[in-house]
Amino acid sequence: MKQRALLLTALSLSLLSACGGGTPPTPTDYSSLKQIKPGEDTKIETNLKVNVVFVGYRQSAPGQVTTARQVDLQDFRATLPSTYDTIARIPSAYGRTEYTGNKFNYSYNYVFADQAFENDFFQYLSATGQEKPLTTFQKAYNCQALDEDGNYVDDCETPSNLITRPITSNLEIDAPSTENWLADNASRLGIKKDEYTVFLVNWYDRPDFKFHSYTKTSEAETDTGFRFGDRASRRMIAWGGGYQKDKGPQRVWFYDLSANPDPWTKAYDVVNRDVDGDGREDVRMPPVWEYGTRKNNLGNTRQVSPDLAKTVRYTALNLLFTPSPIYRAELTPPELPDEIELRLNVDQGAEAAAVEDVLKPELVQERVKILQPFAKLSTSVDRAPLEGNLRDAYNCFFVIEAEDICSPEYADLFGEPLFQYNLRDLRSDYAGLPAGSNKYIVPTYLFNDDVEPESGLLGIAYDDGETGTQSFVYSFTSPGLAGLYGLTDTTVHEIGHHFSLSHPHDGYDSEQDLSYGASGPFLFVNSGDQSASVMSYIDLTFSFGQFNLDSQYRYLTAAYLNNTGAILEIARRAGKVAQLAPTAVSADNLFAQAQAEYDAMNYYRAAELGHQAYRSVLDAARSNGVEVEGYKWYQNLSGLSKSNAKPRVANNLLPHQGAVIFPEETPFQRSLRLSQ
């Protein structure tokens, strides 16, 4: 019996082995990998639900003639994209579209709010708002006239006969509280607050309508204490991207054409076709009561439905919910940095304000850390007088005495001397690191000048001028900005660019292969600035919001996946596939988990799992003698000769397949930022 039992046991083990049971064999190649594609670019593709909620709008019936303020869902759907495939915008401007590895397949859920929801919402607005005097821009809307100096008239005895209805009151409503109310009540409409949702609001067509605007006055500029939220130019029609502490993510943006009209897009001017003076007709959305008017203004015979659809596509989707980054999130592919040092080089004018009054280094690090959560961050501050050769190079940047000291042999005539000066400095910094260090230095130059430059530029995030790789971060302050801006918030904004993030007012449309900024036919996308993000120009939030964090963690997840594949390909070429295959399979399983978290919109967790997988493969490669080195843009760059170089993206506009990238502010945007 004992012998028979042993035979049966042996037979059972043999059958288990034949059927795949027992201990699986140790992998010796990459053939079983499903997520990682060694040597290939791959994409994390996900289905993404987007809710479009109409509050105060009515849907036209099939076959019905649509009135000016009704929504035709058939036309609305036709405007929206089916997919979005993100690109690294500035690298893509150098001749080859560079995908980040994040692709979205949209599904739309259209909801028309019921009467009870609308009643409660508009009652909330009425009850929480505060009656305030009309703003300068509301008065300008009433007048529709320019004085002899070209400024808008804000004091006229009789409202213009070119408007449909003059604004007679101004109920100011807190924008973040409104966003929170919508998020907290979204479940009444069958919507989860952590789903991407646009609330399109129209209060006007109700008997309880009040002229109103939205505000955010809770934050002040970090260094100066100035509250931009008190300015008339910061009276808004939209808001979103915030979150409530300890309540989980909310992904809500509301857009209310029955508010204001919007100063940030100059929608108070409903007569002039070219309000920014660039020679092109500017598309912006007039207040909702102008749609379908017979007056001779922008609203004449115009339908609101197409404009709302364009706002959802070109602002909410492309710039807020699923935007493309301006730079690569991985910084130094394929070996991503373990440590990141924010090297803040303060160049100080002799009689400029004290550095401590215009810079809070600890706050800079605290705020940007969230964008690179898996690297160890540190900050150093070096100070130098803004004089001598440095002063000359700095003056070239602002085109002061250009004929005497600037370098005509370079394509970037004025910025090149400062770039070259800082390049030598950066190479010296890296040479001082210990051998084998994987530290990444963010070369940040903060100019605290005591002389007013010709430009009111606050900051810029340069690329290398050859590959579109991020290079230097510059921030500026001067006597003319005293009391308004220090260096802290601008530096956070520019490092946000350096770590990948775009503005919420310029970006890329994937299906149309179109890069665009807030001017001409896309002036209306300036409304994207009305969101909780330090990347905005509206100066109402000085940290990164929910939309920023979602985007960054998605970029990082894809970066970890693709750079893991790159390292495995390097190992293949080094003849080390068998040694790395077991780790590759384990990493592939982690990326499968990351995909599940990504699909569930748990983007931080997805990035965390991706980082674990990436690190395991990188460590295995190193331990097996595979050389993996990160890209160091600064090593071989010698400058941009006029014969072979493109102008730097940060200073100029570069074409991208027939479109234009706007990485920094236009004069029109600057006038908005510094206006009343």
C-alpha positions in Angstrom: 0.0 0.0 0.0 2.8 2.4 0.9 4.5 1.7 -2.4 1.2 2.3 -4.3 0.7 5.6 -2.4 4.2 6.8 -3.5 3.5 5.9 -7.1 0.2 7.9 -7.0 2.0 10.9 -5.4 4.7 10.8 -8.1 2.0 10.6 -10.8 0.1 13.5 -9.3 3.2 15.7 -9.2 3.9 14.8 -12.8 0.4 15.7 -13.8 0.6 19.0 -11.9 3.8 19.9 -13.6 2.4 19.0 -17.0 -0.7 21.2 -16.4 1.3 24.2 -15.2 1.0 23.5 -11.5 3.8 23.7 -8.9 6.6 26.3 -9.0 6.7 28.2 -12.3 10.0 28.1 -14.2 12.3 31.1 -13.7 11.9 33.3 -16.8 14.9 33.7 -19.0 13.6 36.2 -21.5 11.1 39.1 -22.0 8.5 37.0 -23.9 5.9 37.0 -21.1 5.8 40.7 -20.6 2.5 42.3 -21.2 2.8 45.9 -19.9 6.4 46.7 -20.6 7.6 46.9 -24.2 11.5 46.8 -24.2 12.8 49.0 -26.9 9.4 50.4 -27.8 7.3 53.4 -26.9 4.2 52.3 -25.2 1.0 54.0 -23.9 -1.2 53.7 -20.9 -4.6 53.8 -22.6 -7.6 54.3 -20.4 -11.3 55.0 -20.8 -12.3 58.2 -19.1 -15.7 59.4 -18.2 -16.5 63.1 -18.5 -19.7 64.5 -17.1 -21.2 67.6 -18.8 -23.9 69.1 -16.6 -26.2 71.9 -17.8 -27.6 74.0 -15.0 -30.1 76.5 -16.1 -29.9 75.5 -19.8 -32.6 73.6 -21.7 -32.2 71.0 -24.3 -33.8 71.4 -27.7 -36.0 68.5 -28.8 -35.0 66.5 -31.9 -36.0 68.3 -35.0 -36.8 71.5 -33.1 -35.4 74.9 -34.1 -32.9 75.8 -31.4 -33.2 79.1 -29.7 -30.1 81.1 -28.9 -29.8 79.8 -25.3 -30.8 76.2 -25.8 -28.5 73.3 -26.2 -28.5 71.1 -29.2 -26.9 67.9 -28.0 -26.3 66.5 -31.4 -24.2 69.5 -32.4 -22.6 69.5 -29.0 -21.4 65.9 -29.3 -20.0 66.6 -32.7 -17.7 69.2 -31.4 -16.1 67.1 -28.6 -13.2 64.7 -29.3 -13.3 61.0 -28.9 -9.7 60.6 -27.8 -6.7 62.5 -26.5 -3.0 61.5 -26.8 -0.7 63.7 -24.8 2.6 65.0 -26.1 5.6 66.8 -24.6 4.8 70.1 -26.2 8.2 71.9 -26.4 10.2 68.7 -27.4 7.6 68.1 -30.0 8.3 71.5 -31.5 11.7 70.4 -32.7 10.7 68.3 -35.6 9.2 65.1 -34.2 6.0 64.6 -32.2 7.0 63.2 -28.8 4.2 61.3 -27.1 4.2 61.0 -23.3 2.5 57.6 -23.2 -0.9 58.8 -21.9 -3.9 58.2 -24.1 -7.6 58.7 -23.2 -10.7 57.4 -24.7 -13.5 59.7 -23.7 -17.1 58.7 -22.8 -19.5 61.6 -22.2 -22.4 61.7 -19.8 -24.7 64.6 -20.5 -27.0 65.7 -17.6 -29.6 68.5 -17.5 -30.0 69.4 -13.8 -33.5 69.0 -12.5 -35.6 71.9 -11.1 -34.9 71.1 -7.5 -31.2 71.1 -8.0 -31.3 74.4 -9.9 -33.5 76.0 -7.3 -31.2 74.9 -4.4 -28.1 76.0 -6.3 -29.3 79.5 -7.3 -30.7 80.0 -3.8 -27.3 79.1 -2.5 -25.6 81.7 -4.8 -28.2 84.4 -3.8 -27.9 83.7 -0.1 -24.1 83.5 0.1 -23.2 86.4 -2.2 -22.5 89.9 -1.1 -23.8 93.0 -2.9 -20.8 95.1 -4.1 -20.5 98.1 -6.3 -20.1 97.5 -10.1 -16.5 96.9 -11.1 -14.6 99.0 -13.6 -15.2 96.3 -16.2 -18.9 95.9 -15.6 -19.2 99.7 -16.1 -17.0 99.4 -19.3 -19.5 96.8 -20.6 -22.4 99.3 -20.0 -20.6 102.1 -21.9 -18.9 100.2 -24.8 -16.7 103.2 -25.6 -13.0 104.2 -25.7 -11.6 107.5 -24.6 -9.1 109.5 -26.6 -6.2 107.5 -25.1 -7.7 104.2 -26.1 -8.9 103.3 -22.6 -12.3 101.9 -21.8 -14.8 104.4 -20.6 -16.3 103.3 -17.3 -18.4 106.4 -16.5 -21.2 107.2 -19.0 -24.6 108.8 -18.2 -26.5 106.5 -20.6 -25.7 102.9 -21.3 -24.6 102.0 -24.9 -27.4 101.2 -27.3 -25.2 98.3 -28.5 -25.8 96.1 -25.5 -28.9 94.1 -24.7 -29.2 94.9 -21.0 -27.0 97.1 -18.8 -25.6 95.6 -15.6 -27.2 97.3 -12.6 -25.8 95.4 -9.6 -23.0 93.0 -8.6 -23.5 90.1 -6.3 -20.0 88.8 -5.5 -19.9 85.0 -4.7 -16.9 83.0 -3.4 -15.7 80.8 -6.2 -14.1 77.9 -4.2 -17.3 77.6 -2.0 -19.4 77.4 -5.2 -17.1 74.7 -6.5 -17.4 72.8 -3.2 -21.2 73.1 -3.2 -21.4 71.6 -6.7 -19.0 68.8 -5.7 -20.9 68.0 -2.6 -24.3 67.9 -4.4 -23.2 66.2 -7.6 -24.5 62.9 -6.3 -28.0 64.3 -6.6 -27.5 64.1 -10.3 -26.0 60.6 -10.3 -22.4 62.0 -10.5 -19.4 61.1 -8.4 -17.5 64.2 -7.4 -14.2 62.5 -8.2 -15.2 62.2 -11.9 -14.2 64.9 -14.3 -17.2 67.2 -14.5 -18.0 70.5 -16.2 -20.9 72.4 -14.8 -22.2 74.8 -17.5 -24.3 77.4 -15.6 -27.0 79.9 -16.7 -28.8 81.8 -14.0 -30.1 84.5 -16.4 -33.3 82.8 -17.6 -34.9 82.6 -14.2 -37.0 85.2 -12.3 -34.6 85.2 -9.3 -31.6 86.1 -11.5 -29.1 88.6 -10.0 -26.1 90.1 -11.8 -23.1 88.5 -10.2 -19.4 87.6 -10.3 -17.2 85.1 -8.6 -14.2 85.9 -6.4 -11.3 84.3 -4.6 -9.8 86.5 -2.0 -8.5 83.9 0.5 -4.8 83.9 -0.6 -2.2 86.7 -0.8 1.1 86.8 -2.7 3.6 85.0 -0.6 6.3 87.7 -0.4 4.4 90.9 -0.6 1.0 90.0 0.9 -0.8 91.7 -2.0 -4.2 90.2 -2.6 -4.8 90.1 -6.3 -8.3 88.7 -5.6 -9.4 92.2 -4.5 -8.8 93.5 -8.1 -11.7 94.0 -10.5 -9.7 92.1 -13.2 -10.0 89.0 -11.0 -13.8 88.9 -11.0 -14.5 85.5 -12.6 -17.0 83.5 -14.4 -15.4 80.1 -13.8 -13.5 78.1 -11.2 -12.4 74.5 -10.3 -9.5 72.2 -9.6 -9.6 72.8 -5.9 -10.1 70.2 -3.2 -11.6 70.0 0.3 -9.2 68.9 3.0 -9.7 65.3 4.1 -12.7 64.8 1.7 -10.9 63.0 -1.1 -10.4 64.3 -4.7 -13.0 66.4 -6.5 -12.6 67.0 -10.2 -15.1 69.8 -10.9 -14.9 73.0 -13.0 -17.9 75.3 -13.4 -18.3 77.9 -16.2 -21.1 80.5 -15.8 -21.8 82.7 -18.9 -24.5 84.5 -16.9 -21.8 86.0 -14.6 -19.8 89.3 -14.9 -19.0 89.5 -18.1 -15.5 88.0 -17.9 -12.7 90.6 -17.6 -10.0 87.9 -18.1 -11.1 87.3 -21.8 -12.2 90.9 -22.3 -15.8 89.7 -22.8 -17.0 93.1 -21.5 -16.2 94.4 -24.9 -18.9 93.1 -27.2 -18.2 95.5 -30.1 -14.6 95.3 -31.1 -13.5 92.2 -33.0 -9.7 92.5 -32.2 -9.3 93.4 -28.6 -5.7 92.4 -28.1 -4.5 94.3 -31.2 -2.7 91.5 -33.0 -4.6 91.9 -36.2 -6.8 88.8 -35.8 -10.4 88.5 -34.8 -10.6 87.4 -31.2 -13.1 84.7 -30.2 -14.5 85.2 -26.7 -17.8 84.4 -25.2 -20.1 87.4 -24.5 -22.5 87.4 -21.5 -25.3 84.9 -22.0 -28.0 87.5 -22.4 -26.3 88.8 -25.6 -26.7 85.5 -27.4 -29.3 85.8 -30.2 -29.5 89.5 -29.8 -30.5 91.8 -32.7 -28.0 94.4 -31.5 -24.9 95.0 -33.6 -22.5 93.2 -31.3 -20.7 89.8 -30.9 -23.9 88.1 -29.8 -25.9 89.0 -33.0 -27.6 85.7 -34.2 -25.1 83.7 -32.1 -26.0 80.4 -30.5 -24.6 79.5 -27.0 -24.5 75.8 -27.6 -21.4 75.8 -30.0 -19.6 78.1 -27.7 -20.2 75.9 -24.6 -19.0 72.9 -26.6 -15.8 74.7 -27.6 -15.2 75.7 -24.0 -15.5 72.1 -22.9 -13.1 70.9 -25.6 -10.5 73.5 -25.8 -10.4 74.6 -22.2 -11.8 71.9 -19.9 -10.5 68.8 -21.6 -7.3 70.0 -23.4 -6.0 72.4 -20.7 -7.5 71.3 -17.4 -8.6 67.7 -17.3 -6.2 65.8 -19.6 -3.6 68.4 -20.8 -0.3 67.8 -22.5 2.9 68.7 -20.5 5.2 71.4 -21.7 8.3 69.3 -20.9 9.1 65.7 -20.2 8.3 64.7 -16.6 11.2 62.2 -16.4 13.9 64.9 -16.5 16.9 62.6 -17.3 15.7 59.5 -19.2 16.3 56.6 -18.9 18.0 56.9 -15.4 15.6 59.1 -13.5 17.1 61.1 -10.6 17.1 59.7 -7.0 17.8 63.2 -5.7 16.7 66.6 -6.9 18.4 69.8 -5.7 16.7 73.1 -6.2 19.7 75.3 -6.6 18.5 78.9 -6.1 21.1 81.3 -7.4 20.0 84.8 -6.2 21.6 87.6 -8.2 21.2 90.7 -6.2 21.2 94.3 -7.3 23.2 96.6 -5.0 20.2 98.5 -3.7 17.5 95.9 -4.3 15.2 94.6 -1.5 16.7 92.2 1.0 16.6 88.6 -0.3 14.6 87.5 2.8 11.9 89.9 1.8 11.4 88.5 -1.7 12.2 84.8 -1.4 11.1 81.9 0.9 13.2 78.9 -0.1 11.5 76.5 2.3 8.1 77.3 0.8 9.4 76.8 -2.8 10.6 73.3 -1.9 7.5 72.4 0.1 5.2 73.4 -2.8 7.1 71.8 -5.7 7.9 68.5 -3.8 4.5 67.2 -4.6 5.4 67.1 -8.3 8.3 64.8 -7.8 7.2 62.8 -4.7 9.5 59.8 -5.2 12.8 61.7 -5.3 14.5 63.2 -2.3 14.4 67.0 -2.6 16.8 69.5 -1.1 17.3 73.3 -1.6 20.4 75.4 -1.6 20.6 79.2 -1.9 23.7 80.9 -3.4 24.0 84.7 -3.6 26.0 86.8 -6.0 26.0 90.5 -6.8 24.3 91.5 -10.1 27.3 93.3 -11.5 30.2 92.9 -13.9 30.0 90.3 -16.6 26.8 88.9 -15.1 25.1 92.3 -15.3 26.1 92.6 -18.9 24.7 89.2 -19.8 21.5 90.0 -17.8 21.1 93.3 -19.6 21.4 91.5 -22.9 18.4 89.4 -21.9 16.3 92.5 -21.7 17.8 94.1 -24.8 19.6 96.9 -23.0 22.6 98.3 -24.8 22.4 95.3 -27.2 24.7 96.7 -29.8 27.6 97.0 -27.4 27.5 93.8 -25.4 25.3 91.2 -27.0 26.4 88.4 -29.2 25.3 88.6 -32.9 26.8 85.2 -33.8 24.0 83.4 -32.0 20.5 82.8 -33.2 19.1 83.9 -29.8 20.8 87.2 -30.0 19.8 88.7 -26.7 19.2 85.7 -24.4 22.3 83.8 -25.4 25.0 85.6 -23.3 23.0 84.9 -20.1 22.4 81.3 -21.2 26.1 80.7 -21.8 27.0 82.4 -18.5 24.6 80.1 -16.6 25.7 77.0 -18.7 29.3 77.4 -17.5 28.0 77.9 -13.9 25.9 74.7 -14.2 28.7 72.6 -15.5 30.8 73.7 -12.6 28.0 72.7 -10.2 27.8 69.2 -11.6 31.6 68.8 -11.6 31.5 69.4 -7.9 29.1 66.4 -7.2 30.6 63.1 -5.9 31.5 60.5 -8.5 28.5 58.3 -9.3 26.0 60.8 -8.0 22.5 60.6 -9.5 21.5 64.0 -8.2 19.6 66.3 -10.6 20.1 70.1 -10.2 17.3 72.4 -11.1 19.4 75.4 -12.2 17.3 78.3 -10.9 18.4 81.9 -11.3 16.6 84.6 -9.4 17.3 88.2 -10.4 16.5 90.7 -7.7 17.3 93.9 -9.6 17.4 97.5 -8.4 17.1 98.8 -11.9 13.8 98.6 -13.9 14.3 96.4 -17.0 12.5 97.2 -20.3 10.3 94.1 -19.9 7.9 93.3 -17.0 8.7 89.6 -17.4 8.3 87.7 -14.1 9.8 84.4 -15.0 10.6 81.9 -17.7 11.4 78.2 -18.0 14.0 77.8 -20.8 14.6 74.8 -22.9 18.0 73.8 -24.2 17.4 75.1 -27.7 18.3 71.9 -29.5 16.1 69.0 -28.2 13.4 70.9 -26.3 14.7 69.6 -23.0 14.1 71.8 -20.0 17.2 73.8 -18.9 17.2 77.0 -16.9 14.6 78.5 -14.6 14.6 82.3 -14.4 12.6 84.5 -12.0 12.7 88.3 -11.9 11.7 91.1 -9.6 12.5 94.8 -9.7 11.4 98.1 -8.2 8.4 98.4 -10.5 7.0 95.2 -9.1 7.6 96.1 -5.5 4.5 95.5 -3.4 3.1 93.2 -6.1 5.5 90.3 -6.7 8.4 88.8 -5.0 10.3 85.7 -6.2 8.8 82.8 -4.3 5.5 82.3 -6.2 7.1 83.0 -9.6 9.8 80.4 -8.9 7.2 77.8 -7.9 5.4 78.5 -11.2 8.5 78.2 -13.3 9.7 75.1 -11.5 6.2 73.7 -12.2 7.0 74.2 -15.9 10.5 72.6 -15.5 8.9 69.6 -13.9 6.5 69.3 -16.8 3.3 71.4 -16.3 1.7 73.7 -18.9 -0.3 76.8 -18.3 -4.1 76.3 -18.0 -4.5 78.8 -20.9 -2.3 77.2 -23.6 -2.0 73.7 -24.9 -2.6 71.1 -27.5 -5.5 69.4 -29.2 -4.6 65.9 -30.1 -7.2 64.9 -32.7 -6.5 68.2 -34.6 -2.8 68.1 -34.0 -3.1 71.8 -33.0 -1.1 73.8 -30.5 -2.8 77.0 -29.4 -2.7 79.8 -26.9 -5.0 82.4 -25.6 -5.2 84.8 -28.5 -7.1 85.2 -31.8 -9.6 82.3 -32.4 -8.7 80.9 -28.9 -8.7 84.0 -26.8 -11.6 82.4 -24.8 -9.3 79.8 -23.4 -7.9 82.4 -21.0 -10.9 81.2 -18.9 -8.7 78.2 -18.0 -6.7 80.5 -15.7 -9.8 80.6 -13.6 -8.8 77.4 -11.8 -6.9 76.4 -8.6 -3.4 76.4 -9.9 -0.2 78.3 -9.4 0.4 77.7 -13.2 -2.4 80.2 -13.9 -1.7 83.9 -14.5 -4.5 85.0 -12.3 -2.5 85.1 -9.1 -5.2 83.7 -6.8 -3.7 80.3 -5.9 0.0 79.7 -5.1 0.1 75.9 -5.0 -0.8 73.0 -7.3 -4.4 72.0 -7.6 -6.2 68.7 -8.3 -5.9 68.9 -12.0 -2.1 69.6 -11.8 -1.5 66.6 -9.6 -3.7 64.2 -11.7 -1.7 65.2 -14.8 1.7 65.0 -13.2 1.1 61.5 -11.7 -0.2 60.3 -15.0 2.9 61.6 -16.8 5.2 60.0 -14.2 3.4 56.6 -14.4 3.9 56.5 -18.2 7.5 57.8 -17.8 8.3 54.9 -15.4 6.8 52.4 -17.8 8.6 53.6 -20.9 12.0 54.1 -19.1 11.7 50.6 -17.6 11.4 49.4 -21.2 14.4 51.4 -22.2 16.5 49.9 -19.5 15.5 46.4 -20.4 16.5 47.1 -24.0 19.9 48.4 -22.8 20.2 45.1 -20.9 19.3 43.2 -24.0 22.1 44.9 -26.0 24.5 44.2 -23.1 23.6 40.5 -23.3 22.0 40.5 -19.8 18.4 39.5 -20.7 18.4 36.2 -18.7 19.8 38.0 -15.6 17.1 40.7 -15.7 14.1 38.6 -16.9 12.9 37.6 -13.4 12.9 41.2 -12.2 11.2 42.3 -15.5 8.3 39.9 -14.9 7.8 41.1 -11.4 7.9 44.7 -12.6 5.4 43.9 -15.3 3.0 42.6 -12.7 3.5 45.9 -10.8 2.7 47.8 -13.9 -0.5 45.7 -14.4 -1.5 46.9 -10.9 -0.6 50.4 -11.8 -2.8 50.3 -14.8 -5.7 49.2 -12.6 -5.2 52.1 -10.3 -4.8 54.4 -13.2 -8.1 53.3 -14.7 -9.7 53.8 -11.2 -8.3 57.4 -11.3 -6.0 56.7 -8.3 -3.2 58.4 -10.1 -0.8 58.8 -7.2 -0.9 55.1 -6.4 -0.4 54.3 -10.0 2.7 56.4 -10.1 3.9 54.9 -6.8 3.6 51.4 -8.2 5.3 52.5 -11.4 8.1 53.9 -9.5 8.6 50.7 -7.5 8.7 48.7 -10.8 11.1 51.1 -12.4 13.4 51.1 -9.4 13.5 47.3 -9.2 14.6 47.0 -12.8 17.1 49.9 -12.6 18.7 48.3 -9.4 18.8 44.9 -11.1 20.5 46.4 -14.2 23.1 48.1 -12.1 23.8 45.0 -10.0 24.4 43.0 -13.2 26.8 45.5 -14.6 24.5 47.1 -17.1 25.4 50.8 -17.6 22.4 53.0 -17.4 23.0 56.8 -17.7 20.6 59.7 -17.6 20.5 62.3 -20.4 22.6 65.3 -19.5 21.6 68.1 -21.8 24.2 70.5 -20.6 27.3 68.4 -21.3 27.8 68.9 -25.1 25.7 72.0 -25.7 27.9 74.7 -27.1 25.4 77.4 -28.1 23.2 78.1 -31.0 24.8 79.4 -34.1 22.7 81.3 -36.6 23.4 78.8 -39.3 22.1 75.6 -37.5 19.8 76.5 -34.7 16.2 77.4 -34.0 15.4 80.3 -31.7 14.7 79.3 -28.1 11.1 78.4 -27.5 10.9 80.4 -24.3 11.6 83.7 -26.0 9.9 83.0 -29.3 7.0 81.2 -31.0 7.9 78.0 -32.7 5.7 76.3 -35.3 4.4 72.8 -34.5 2.9 71.3 -37.7 1.2 74.4 -38.8 0.2 75.6 -35.3 1.9 77.7 -32.6 3.1 77.1 -29.0 2.8 79.9 -26.5 4.9 78.9 -23.5 5.0 82.4 -21.9 2.6 85.3 -21.7 1.7 87.5 -24.6 1.6 91.3 -24.1 -2.2 91.0 -23.8 -1.9 88.5 -21.0 0.6 90.7 -19.2 -1.8 93.6 -19.4 -4.4 91.4 -17.8 -2.1 90.3 -15.1 -1.1 93.8 -14.2 -4.4 95.5 -14.8 -6.9 96.8 -12.2 
